[in-house]
């Protein structure tokens, strides 16, 4: 009688390969930016003291292996493959055990898929791969022991005939696998939101501001503070803050930086914000806080930021320190090689630390930006951050004074004034007519304000706010 092509081993390999492809597709197409973020959140070094540190904490060997694997997640294709492989290994090991223990294992091979559900249930939030790698190690040990024992004594256990139905086994296999895939793919405990946040972080780190504005709708920005922060940063970097700040939900100075949140996502955003605004002391402060979030007290993301920041500041000793640390990982050879000429160029250069930059960089945003505006009167980006935050906080008097202070340099006679500033000045002028003395307000803005005021004064406030929704006037009311 001709033997079937699908022997138990071949069937197991087919199931494992199919599951690998399915899991890889879910990870890559649903969570690719989260995988990149995991690399930045982790850290690995080939130095012996790093290994000894891991073996002195609860994560131990599984955590050490997880840290090593996370290095490769900067390529989401590879990260998805590792996540999928780690998921399939226990199922494959259990399948081998069943094949070695039972005389007719094809009738019970579906049982090998059951452990997948327990692994995938918590795999997304297993930031250090501790539980996933622990399950893999236990499975591999159990399989090796089974192979060793059955090499001398081969059990002849037989599965009951009623369980040998091929359609029943196929159904049970599909059900068990589907539950496992569902645990990964389902939007539970904010997994999709976390992916959205990490995508914004990725876009921000790569300065893709237009993509951020295409991703974050004004509605999203009004209801989600992290999305609002990224949208406002994108507007600032694109020179559009004075046009659309209130459309994207600006409510006050606290929307630009996070002063009371210490999650890695918020700290990463803060560091990016200060980096974009050349406030290097604040970048360093945030990078240190960001690194502390990792189980080892440092992370690839924070170390790369520190190295690049100290290179920018021409601080050779500290830049060299962090480049050397990163040179002992397995995936930073090209990154380090790219920076060696930059290091050599600053070897004998005096560091360029900015004056003071105010130590309370996180607790008092307005004070910091005011200080930056005072020292960089011609920097429109600093001025816009300060002036827009004052408008959001309804500080009309301060706005008027600071605008006049920077307008002499930034808006000389004949230079158009940003729309939001015109709107604010016209509103202030209803109380203080002298606030617009000598300032050229466009005829279009005056016409729109007259229309807005006319509707409000005639009791048609709802119509006025709807018609002029994207204005400072609507925000004020």
C-alpha positions as CSV (number, residue, x, y, z in Angstrom):
1,X,0.0,0.0,0.0
2,X,1.4,3.4,-1.0
3,X,2.2,5.6,2.0
4,X,0.7,9.1,2.2
5,X,3.0,12.0,1.4
6,X,1.8,13.8,4.5
7,X,3.6,11.8,7.2
8,X,3.2,13.2,10.8
9,X,6.5,15.0,10.5
10,X,5.7,16.6,7.2
11,X,2.2,17.5,8.4
12,X,3.8,19.2,11.5
13,X,6.3,21.1,9.3
14,X,3.5,22.2,7.0
15,X,1.4,23.5,9.9
16,X,4.4,25.3,11.5
17,X,5.3,26.9,8.2
18,X,1.7,28.0,7.5
19,X,1.4,29.4,11.1
20,X,4.7,31.2,10.7
21,X,3.5,33.0,7.5
22,X,0.2,33.9,9.1
23,X,1.8,35.3,12.3
24,X,4.5,37.1,10.2
25,X,1.7,38.8,8.1
26,X,-0.1,40.0,11.2
27,X,3.0,41.4,12.9
28,X,4.4,43.1,9.8
29,X,1.2,44.6,8.4
30,X,-0.4,45.5,11.7
31,X,2.5,46.4,14.0
32,X,5.6,47.2,12.0
33,X,6.3,50.5,13.7
34,X,5.8,48.9,17.1
35,X,8.5,46.4,16.2
36,X,10.9,49.3,15.3
37,X,10.0,51.0,18.6
38,X,10.8,47.8,20.5
39,X,14.4,47.9,19.2
40,X,14.8,51.5,20.4
41,X,13.3,50.6,23.8
42,X,15.7,47.7,24.3
43,X,19.5,47.5,24.7
44,X,22.1,44.8,24.2
45,X,25.9,44.8,24.6
46,X,28.5,42.1,24.0
47,X,30.5,43.3,27.0
48,X,30.6,40.8,29.9
49,X,29.3,43.3,32.5
50,X,26.0,43.5,30.5
51,X,25.6,39.7,30.7
52,X,26.3,39.7,34.5
53,X,23.8,42.5,35.0
54,X,21.1,40.5,33.3
55,X,21.8,37.4,35.4
56,X,21.4,39.5,38.5
57,X,17.8,40.5,37.7
58,X,14.6,38.5,37.4
59,X,14.6,38.5,33.6
60,X,17.8,36.4,33.6
61,X,18.7,34.3,30.6
62,X,15.3,34.8,28.8
63,X,15.6,38.5,29.1
64,X,19.2,38.4,27.9
65,X,18.2,36.4,24.8
66,X,15.2,38.8,24.3
67,X,17.6,41.8,24.4
68,X,19.9,40.2,21.9
69,X,17.0,39.5,19.5
70,X,15.4,42.9,19.8
71,X,18.5,44.4,18.2
72,X,17.2,43.1,14.8
73,X,13.8,44.6,15.2
74,X,14.9,47.9,13.5
75,X,14.1,46.0,10.3
76,X,10.4,45.2,10.7
77,X,10.6,42.4,8.1
78,X,13.1,40.6,10.4
79,X,11.4,41.7,13.6
80,X,8.1,40.2,12.4
81,X,9.9,37.0,11.5
82,X,11.5,36.7,15.0
83,X,8.2,37.3,16.7
84,X,6.6,34.7,14.6
85,X,9.3,32.1,15.0
86,X,9.3,32.5,18.8
87,X,5.6,31.9,18.7
88,X,5.8,28.7,16.5
89,X,8.7,27.0,18.3
90,X,6.6,25.7,21.3
91,X,4.0,24.3,18.9
92,X,6.7,22.6,16.8
93,X,8.4,21.1,19.9
94,X,5.1,19.8,21.3
95,X,4.4,18.3,17.9
96,X,7.7,16.4,17.9
97,X,7.0,15.2,21.4
98,X,3.6,13.8,20.3
99,X,5.1,12.1,17.2
100,X,7.7,10.4,19.4
101,X,5.2,9.3,22.1
102,X,2.2,8.1,20.1
103,X,1.9,5.3,17.5
104,X,-0.7,7.3,15.5
105,X,0.2,10.9,16.3
106,X,-1.6,12.3,13.2
107,X,-4.9,11.9,15.2
108,X,-3.7,14.2,18.0
109,X,-1.3,16.5,16.2
110,X,-3.8,19.4,16.6
111,X,-3.0,19.5,20.3
112,X,0.4,21.0,19.4
113,X,-1.3,24.2,18.3
114,X,-3.0,24.8,21.7
115,X,0.1,26.4,23.4
116,X,0.0,29.1,20.8
117,X,-3.0,30.7,22.4
118,X,-1.3,31.0,25.8
119,X,1.8,32.6,24.2
120,X,0.0,35.0,21.8
121,X,-2.4,36.1,24.6
122,X,0.4,38.2,26.2
123,X,3.1,38.4,23.5
124,X,2.4,42.0,22.4
125,X,3.0,43.5,25.8
126,X,6.0,41.2,26.5
127,X,8.4,44.1,26.1
128,X,11.5,42.1,27.0
129,X,10.4,38.8,25.4
130,X,10.8,37.3,28.9
131,X,7.6,35.1,28.8
132,X,7.9,34.2,25.2
133,X,11.5,33.1,25.4
134,X,10.8,31.3,28.6
135,X,8.1,29.3,26.9
136,X,10.5,28.5,24.0
137,X,13.3,27.4,26.3
138,X,11.0,25.1,28.3
139,X,9.6,23.6,25.1
140,X,13.0,23.0,23.6
141,X,14.3,21.4,26.8
142,X,11.2,19.2,27.0
143,X,11.6,18.1,23.4
144,X,15.3,17.3,23.8
145,X,14.5,15.2,26.9
146,X,11.8,13.4,25.0
147,X,14.1,12.7,22.1
148,X,16.8,11.4,24.4
149,X,14.5,9.1,26.3
150,X,12.6,7.7,23.2
151,X,16.0,7.0,21.5
152,X,16.2,4.1,23.9
153,X,12.6,3.4,24.8
154,X,10.0,4.1,22.1
155,X,6.4,4.2,23.7
156,X,3.7,2.7,21.6
157,X,0.8,4.7,22.9
158,X,-2.2,4.7,20.7
159,X,-4.8,7.4,20.2
160,X,-8.4,6.2,20.4
161,X,-9.9,5.5,17.0
162,X,-12.8,8.0,17.4
163,X,-10.2,10.8,17.5
164,X,-8.7,9.7,14.1
165,X,-11.1,11.5,11.9
166,X,-9.1,13.7,9.5
167,X,-11.8,16.4,9.3
168,X,-12.2,16.6,13.0
169,X,-8.4,17.1,13.4
170,X,-8.3,19.7,10.7
171,X,-11.2,21.6,12.3
172,X,-9.6,21.5,15.8
173,X,-6.3,22.7,14.3
174,X,-7.9,25.6,12.5
175,X,-9.8,26.6,15.6
176,X,-6.8,26.5,17.8
177,X,-4.7,28.4,15.3
178,X,-7.5,31.0,14.7
179,X,-7.7,31.8,18.4
180,X,-4.0,32.3,18.5
181,X,-4.0,34.7,15.6
182,X,-7.0,36.5,17.0
183,X,-5.1,37.1,20.3
184,X,-2.4,39.0,18.3
185,X,-4.6,40.8,15.8
186,X,-7.4,41.9,18.0
187,X,-7.3,45.5,19.2
188,X,-7.1,44.8,23.0
189,X,-5.7,47.1,25.7
190,X,-4.8,49.8,23.2
191,X,-2.6,47.7,20.9
192,X,-3.6,49.5,17.7
193,X,-3.3,52.9,19.5
194,X,0.2,52.0,20.6
195,X,1.0,51.1,17.0
196,X,-0.4,54.5,15.9
197,X,1.8,56.3,18.5
198,X,4.9,54.4,17.5
199,X,4.2,55.2,13.8
200,X,4.0,58.9,14.7
201,X,7.3,58.6,16.6
202,X,8.9,56.9,13.6
203,X,7.7,59.7,11.2
204,X,8.8,62.3,13.6
205,X,12.3,60.9,14.0
206,X,12.6,60.8,10.3
207,X,11.2,64.4,10.0
208,X,8.3,63.4,7.8
209,X,6.0,66.2,9.0
210,X,3.6,66.1,6.0
211,X,3.0,62.4,6.7
212,X,2.2,63.2,10.3
213,X,-0.3,65.8,9.3
214,X,-1.8,63.4,6.8
215,X,-2.1,60.7,9.5
216,X,-3.5,62.8,12.4
217,X,-6.8,64.4,11.6
218,X,-7.9,67.6,13.4
219,X,-10.6,65.4,15.1
220,X,-8.0,63.0,16.4
221,X,-5.8,65.8,17.6
222,X,-8.6,67.3,19.7
223,X,-9.3,64.0,21.5
224,X,-5.8,62.5,21.9
225,X,-3.0,64.5,23.6
226,X,-0.1,62.5,22.1
227,X,-1.5,62.8,18.6
228,X,-2.1,66.5,19.2
229,X,1.4,67.0,20.3
230,X,2.9,65.4,17.2
231,X,0.5,67.3,15.0
232,X,1.5,70.6,16.6
233,X,5.2,69.8,16.3
234,X,4.6,68.9,12.6
235,X,2.9,72.3,12.2
236,X,5.7,74.1,13.9
237,X,8.4,72.4,11.8
238,X,6.4,73.0,8.6
239,X,5.8,76.7,9.4
240,X,2.0,76.2,9.6
241,X,1.5,76.6,13.4
242,X,0.2,80.1,13.0
243,X,-2.4,78.9,10.5
244,X,-3.8,75.7,12.0
245,X,-2.8,75.6,15.7
246,X,-6.4,75.8,16.9
247,X,-7.8,73.6,14.1
248,X,-5.6,70.9,15.6
249,X,-6.9,71.5,19.1
250,X,-4.2,73.7,20.8
251,X,-5.5,74.4,24.3
252,X,-2.4,75.7,26.1
253,X,1.3,75.5,26.6
254,X,1.0,72.0,28.0
255,X,0.1,70.7,24.6
256,X,3.7,71.3,23.3
257,X,5.5,69.1,25.9
258,X,4.6,66.6,28.5
259,X,5.4,67.8,32.0
260,X,3.7,65.2,34.2
261,X,3.9,62.0,32.1
262,X,6.9,59.6,32.2
263,X,5.8,57.0,29.7
264,X,8.5,56.1,27.1
265,X,6.3,57.4,24.3
266,X,5.9,60.8,26.0
267,X,9.6,61.1,26.9
268,X,10.6,60.2,23.4
269,X,8.3,62.9,22.1
270,X,9.7,65.5,24.5
271,X,13.3,64.6,23.4
272,X,12.3,65.0,19.7
273,X,10.5,68.3,20.4
274,X,13.6,69.8,22.1
275,X,15.9,68.4,19.5
276,X,13.9,70.0,16.7
277,X,14.2,73.3,18.6
278,X,18.0,73.0,19.1
279,X,17.5,73.0,22.9
280,X,20.3,70.5,23.6
281,X,20.4,70.6,27.4
282,X,16.7,69.6,27.5
283,X,17.4,66.9,24.9
284,X,20.0,65.4,27.1
285,X,17.8,65.5,30.2
286,X,14.9,63.8,28.3
287,X,17.2,61.2,26.8
288,X,18.5,60.2,30.3
289,X,14.9,59.9,31.5
290,X,14.0,58.0,28.4
291,X,16.8,55.5,29.0
292,X,15.8,54.8,32.6
293,X,12.5,53.3,31.3
294,X,14.4,50.3,29.9
295,X,15.0,47.4,32.2
296,X,18.8,47.9,31.9
297,X,18.6,51.7,32.5
298,X,19.6,52.6,29.0
299,X,18.1,52.0,25.6
300,X,19.3,52.1,22.0
301,X,17.0,55.1,21.2
302,X,18.3,57.2,24.1
303,X,22.0,56.3,23.5
304,X,21.8,57.2,19.8
305,X,20.2,60.5,20.7
306,X,22.8,61.3,23.3
307,X,25.7,60.4,20.9
308,X,24.3,62.6,18.1
309,X,23.5,65.4,20.5
310,X,27.1,65.5,22.0
311,X,28.5,65.4,18.5
312,X,26.3,68.4,17.6
313,X,27.6,70.1,20.8
314,X,31.2,69.2,19.8
315,X,31.7,67.5,23.1
316,X,34.2,64.9,22.0
317,X,34.7,63.0,25.3
318,X,31.0,62.3,25.9
319,X,30.2,61.7,22.2
320,X,33.0,59.1,22.1
321,X,31.7,57.5,25.2
322,X,28.2,56.8,23.8
323,X,29.5,55.8,20.4
324,X,31.8,53.3,22.1
325,X,28.9,51.9,24.0
326,X,26.9,51.4,20.9
327,X,29.8,49.8,19.1
328,X,29.5,46.8,21.4
329,X,26.0,46.0,20.1
330,X,25.6,43.6,17.2
331,X,23.8,45.9,14.8
332,X,25.5,49.3,15.1
333,X,28.7,48.7,13.1
334,X,27.5,50.8,10.1
335,X,26.0,53.5,12.4
336,X,29.3,53.8,14.4
337,X,31.4,53.9,11.2
338,X,29.3,56.7,9.9
339,X,30.0,58.8,13.0
340,X,33.7,58.2,13.3
341,X,34.7,61.0,10.9
342,X,32.3,63.4,12.8
343,X,34.1,62.4,16.0
344,X,37.5,63.0,14.5
345,X,36.4,66.4,13.3
346,X,35.5,67.6,16.9
347,X,38.5,65.9,18.7
348,X,40.2,69.2,19.5
349,X,37.2,71.5,19.3
350,X,35.8,73.3,22.4
351,X,32.2,72.2,23.2
352,X,29.4,74.6,22.3
353,X,27.0,74.5,25.1
354,X,24.2,77.1,25.0
355,X,24.1,79.7,27.8
356,X,22.0,78.3,30.7
357,X,18.9,77.4,28.6
358,X,17.1,77.4,32.0
359,X,17.3,74.3,34.2
360,X,13.6,73.9,34.7
361,X,13.1,72.9,31.0
362,X,10.2,70.6,31.7
363,X,8.3,72.3,34.5
364,X,7.9,75.8,33.0
365,X,7.6,75.7,29.2
366,X,6.5,79.4,28.8
367,X,9.6,80.5,30.8
368,X,11.9,78.4,28.6
369,X,10.5,79.6,25.3
370,X,10.4,83.2,26.5
371,X,14.1,82.9,27.4
372,X,14.8,81.4,23.9
373,X,12.8,84.2,22.2
374,X,14.7,86.8,24.2
375,X,18.1,85.4,23.1
376,X,16.9,84.6,19.5
377,X,14.7,87.5,18.6
378,X,14.8,86.7,14.9
379,X,13.9,83.0,15.3
380,X,10.3,82.8,14.1
381,X,9.8,79.2,15.2
382,X,10.5,80.1,18.9
383,X,8.3,83.2,18.6
384,X,5.4,81.2,17.1
385,X,5.6,78.6,19.9
386,X,5.5,81.3,22.6
387,X,2.9,83.5,20.9
388,X,0.5,80.6,20.1
389,X,0.8,79.2,23.6
390,X,-0.1,82.6,25.0
391,X,-3.1,82.9,22.7
392,X,-4.2,79.4,23.8
393,X,-3.9,80.5,27.4
394,X,-5.9,83.6,26.7
395,X,-3.0,85.8,27.7
396,X,-3.9,88.7,25.3
397,X,-1.9,91.3,27.1
398,X,1.4,89.3,27.1
399,X,0.7,88.2,23.5
400,X,0.4,91.9,22.4
401,X,3.6,92.9,24.1
402,X,5.7,90.0,22.9
403,X,4.4,90.3,19.4
404,X,5.4,93.9,19.2
405,X,8.8,92.9,20.5
406,X,9.5,90.4,17.8
407,X,7.5,92.1,15.0
408,X,10.2,94.8,14.6
409,X,12.6,92.0,13.5
410,X,10.4,89.4,12.0
411,X,7.6,91.5,10.5
412,X,9.1,94.7,9.2
413,X,6.8,97.2,7.4
414,X,4.9,95.5,4.6
415,X,5.5,92.0,5.7
416,X,2.3,89.9,6.0
417,X,1.3,88.9,9.5
418,X,0.1,85.3,10.1
419,X,-3.6,84.9,10.1
420,X,-4.0,83.9,13.8
421,X,-2.0,86.9,14.9
422,X,-4.2,89.2,12.9
423,X,-7.3,87.6,14.3
424,X,-6.0,87.9,17.9
425,X,-4.9,91.5,17.4
426,X,-8.3,92.5,16.0
427,X,-10.0,91.0,19.0
428,X,-7.7,92.7,21.4
429,X,-8.2,96.0,19.6
430,X,-11.9,95.9,20.6
431,X,-10.7,96.6,24.2
432,X,-7.4,98.3,23.4
433,X,-7.6,100.1,20.1
434,X,-3.9,101.1,20.4
435,X,-2.8,97.4,20.2
436,X,-3.0,97.5,16.4
437,X,-1.5,101.0,16.0
438,X,1.1,100.9,13.3
439,X,0.3,97.2,12.5
440,X,-1.0,96.4,9.0
441,X,-4.1,94.0,9.2
442,X,-5.3,92.6,5.9
443,X,-8.6,93.7,4.5
444,X,-9.8,90.1,4.3
445,X,-9.2,89.5,8.0
446,X,-11.0,92.7,8.9
447,X,-14.0,91.7,6.7
448,X,-14.2,88.3,8.3
449,X,-14.0,89.7,11.8
450,X,-16.8,92.2,11.0
451,X,-18.9,89.3,9.8
452,X,-18.1,87.2,12.9
453,X,-18.9,90.1,15.3
454,X,-22.1,91.0,13.4
455,X,-23.4,87.4,13.8
456,X,-22.4,87.3,17.4
457,X,-24.1,90.6,18.2
458,X,-27.3,89.6,16.4
459,X,-27.7,86.5,18.6
460,X,-26.4,84.1,15.9
461,X,-23.5,82.7,17.9
462,X,-23.9,79.1,16.8
463,X,-23.8,80.2,13.1
464,X,-20.8,82.5,13.8
465,X,-18.8,79.7,15.4
466,X,-19.7,77.2,12.7
467,X,-18.9,79.6,9.9
468,X,-15.6,80.8,11.4
469,X,-14.6,77.6,13.2
470,X,-11.0,77.7,12.2
471,X,-10.3,81.0,13.8
472,X,-8.9,82.4,17.1
473,X,-12.3,84.1,17.6
474,X,-14.1,80.8,17.7
475,X,-11.5,79.4,20.1
476,X,-11.9,82.4,22.4
477,X,-15.6,82.0,22.6
